[in-house]
């Protein structure tokens, strides 16, 4: 299937290349979102590429490598895409594990999984906060670039302060951070700092774990192996990764308010993605998808007109009244 590939692309100065403004997050192809059949996963990857997506984000921990291996199969069939991966969450989360020898071991595994000699972009995967301040960490990453193991490196963060710390380093090419209609804090300092530095902003969890799709209700249930079931209180990893840290019932109330802002002919998910695209400094937004149709519907947000001032104000008002007291000071 060949679709219109007229997708907006944005240049990341520190990468020296452009990426599609809508990418694809590949966490769900590995684990933690219920079962995804291998053929369905490959269909998602190809469907996104058919719609103009050139930026694919995965990690070595997603399904303990399953996501990387699936992306690797896709990459072998379709070489004209940019793959970002992440490392560091497969070990105990202590700063002592973030050393050059481990980086090389993790890097070797990811290169095997993806079937490439050089990785396009490797991101530290939400490591312990002190790691972002370690000279030795950045020296090791610079050495890996020099050795041809990776073309560039970036960071994935939980907090705005972690992002700001990383952005002071001259070779951090990108910051991946949660940014959506229920998580506005990065707009204040992180996005301006990244723009000034020439670093990319990769907006993750853009639909707040599906809340901003508008498909969920108080009666919705999630599979036992879905993090939206088992991590609502942060039992497995940072609670901010599940529904953006917003209590489920509050998130549903916010969604009902936002639904009234959506222009005719758009879905709530497309509205939420367009809101992110409209934020100055965003390089790419990486929604996940469970089937090709969903992936292609997400990419349609790139072709929508910018949101009106009234819609932008409505998002801010909803955040300030319902969400800000719960999440703003946490991340």
N, C-alpha and C positions, 0 to 999 in steps of 0.2 A: 504494500500500500504506500503510495507516494503522495504526501500532502504538501500544501503550500509551506515552504520553508522560510517565508519572509518574517523572520523573527528579529526583534531588536537585539543588538549585541552591544555590550559595554566594555570598554577597555580598562583593565587593571594595570596601572602603570608599573607597579613592582613585579608583575608577571610578564609584562611586555607583550600581552596578547588580549584579545577580546573573548568574552564568554557570553552565552545566551542569557538574556535577562531572566528567563525562566529556565531553571535546571531541573534535575531530578534527584531527589534524595532516595537512597537505596537501602536504608535501614530495614524497611519492611520486607525486602527481598531476602533478608537473612534470618531474622528472628524477631520476637517480641511484639508482633502484631497479629498473631494467629498464623495458621499455615498458609503458605503461598507456594503453589505448585511450580516446579522448575520451568515448565513450558509457559505458564502464565507469567512468570518473572521475566523470561526472555521476550515475551510479547510486549510487556510493559516497556522494557528498554528500547526495543525497536519502534514501538509506537511513539515514544517520546522523541526519538531521533527523527522519525518521519515528520513530526510536527515542528522540527527546527531546533530541538534541544541539543546543545553541544557540551553542556557541563553536567557531569554525573558525579555524585558524591557518595562515597562508601566508607567503610572502616574495617580494620582487621578483626574487630570484635563482633561484628554483625553476623550472627550465626556461626561464630568462631571461624570465620573465613568464607562461609557460604556465599555471602553477598559479593565479596571480592571475586570469588571464582566464577560466579554467574556473570559479573561485569566483564571479567576476563574473556569468557566465551563470546560475549557480545562484542567486545573490542576486537577480537580476532576476525569477526565477521564484518565489522564496521569501524574502520580505523580513523575516521575523521572526527573524533570526539576528544574531549579533555576529561580526564579522570582524576579526581581528587580523592585521596584516601586519608585515613587517620590511624594513629598508633598510640599505644600506651595504656589501654584499658583492660588488657588481658593479664595484668599482673596486679599485685597488691598496690594500692594507691598510696605510696610513700615516696617522697622526693628522691630517696636513695636509689630507686629503680630507674630513674631517668638519667641514664649514663650512656656514653658512646657505644660501649659493647652491646648493650641491650638494643639501642637504636639500630645498629647494624643487623642484629638478629631479626628484629621485627621487620626491618626493611627487606631483608632477604626473603622472608616469608611472603610479604605483600607482593614483591616482584614475581615470585613463583605463582601466587594465586592469580595475579592479573596477567601473567604471561608477557611481561615487558622487562627490558633491561634497566630502563630509567623511568621513574615515576614522575608524572607531571607536577603533582603537588602533594606533599605530605603534611598533615596537620597534627600537632600535639592534641590529643583527644581529652580535653577537659582534665588536665592533670592537677595534682595538688597545687594550691596557690603559690607556694614558694618557687615552683619550677619556672614560672614566668619571669622571675628575677635572676635566674642563674646564668652567669657568664659561661660556665662550662657547657650548659645545654645548648646555647646558641653557637658556641665554638664547634661543638660536635655536629650540629646541623649544617653549619657552613662547610665543614670538612666533607660531609656527605654530598653537598652540591659540587664541591671541587672534585670529588671522586667520580662524578657522573652517576651516582646512585639515584639522585633526585634532581629535578630541574629547579624546584623552589620549595619553600616551606612556609607554613602559616600556623595559626593556632585556632583551636575551638575552645570557647570559654563558657563559663557559667555566669560570671559577673561582669559588670561594666568596668570595675576597677582592674580586673585581670586583663581585659582588652586594652585598656589605656596603658598598662604596664608593658604589654607586649609591643604596642605600637611605637614605643620609644626605640625599639631595636631596628636598625636600618634595613635588615634583610627579611623582616617578617612581611610576606607578600599579601597575606589575607588574614582576616578575623572572621570566624564563623560564630554567630551569636543568635540567640532567640530574639526574634523581632516579629511582632504581629499586632493585631488590633487590641490584644489583651496584654501586650508587653511593650510599652512605649519608652521606657527609660533610656535605651540606647540612642534615641534621637537627640538627647540633651548634649552629650559630650563625645560618645564613641563614634558616631557617624561623621561629625565634623573633623575629629582627629584623624580618622582613616582617610578622609578626602584630602586633608592637608598633607598627609604622609604619602599619598599615592598608593595606599594599600586597598585591597578589595574588601567589601563587606558581603559575606555570604549569609543570607537570612535563613535560619533554620527554624523548624517547628512553626511554619508560617500559618498553619490552620489550627494551631493549638491542639494538636493530637486529634484533629477531626472535628472538634467543637465548632469551628468556624465554617464547616461544611453545611451546618444547619440541619443535618440529618438525625441528630440525636435528641432523645427525650428523657424524662425521668425514668422511663421504663426500659431504656436501652441496656442491654447486657453485653459484656465482652468476654471473650474466651479466657479460659484459665491461664493460657500462656501469652496473653496480651497484656502489655505493661499498663494499659488503661484500666485493667482489673487489679493487678498485683502491686502496682507502684503508686497508687494514689496518695499514700502517706510517706513516700520516699523510702520504702523498705528495701528496694533493690539498688537504686541510684538516686541522683538528685531529683527531688520531687518537682523541681521546676521544669523538667523534661516532659512531664505528664500533665496535659491540659495547661501547660505554661505555669503550673503551680497554683492555678485558680481552682478553688473548690468547685466540684462539678455542677452543683445546683446554681451557684453564682454565675458560672460560665454560661449556663443555659439562659439565665435571665438577661445577661449581656447580649447573647445572640439574638434574642427576641427584639431587643432594642435596635441592634444593628440591621436586622432584617428590613426594617422600615426605611433604611437609607439606600437600599440597593436599587439602582436604576432598572427600568424595565428591560427585559431581555438578557439580564445577567443573573448568574447564580450568586448566592452568598459567598461561596468559595472563590469565585472569580473576583468579586468585589474585594474580598480580604487580600487576595494576591495583588490586585491592582493597587490597593492602599500601600502595600510594601514597595512595589515598583516605583510609586510616586515619591518615595522618601529620598531626598538628595543624599547621595553617597552610597546607595545600595548598588551592588554590582550584579548579583544574581539571587534569586529566591529559589529554594529547593524543596517544593512539596513532594511528598511521596505519592505513590499510586499503586493500586492493587490490580488494575487491569489497564489495557491500552486506551480504552475510551476515557477513563479517568485522567490518564496522563495527558491526553490530547485536549480534554476540556480545560485542564489547568493551563496549558500553554496559550489558550485563547485569551487569557488575561493580558498577555503582552500586546495584543492588538486593540485593546479597549482604550477609549479616550481617558485622559487623566480625570480623577474624581473632582467633583465640584467643591468649592470652598465650603458649602453647606454640609456636604457629606464628610469632609475632613473634620469639620467642627463637631459633627455628630459623633464621630469615632472618639474624639478627644473628650467630649462630654460624658460619654458612656464609660470611658476608662476612668476619668476623674471621680465619678460618682460611685461606681461599683467596684472597680478593680484596683485602683491606686492604693487604697488603704491596706490591701492584702498582699501586694507583691512588690510595690515600687522600691521599698527600702531593703528588700531581701536580695535582689540580684542586680 
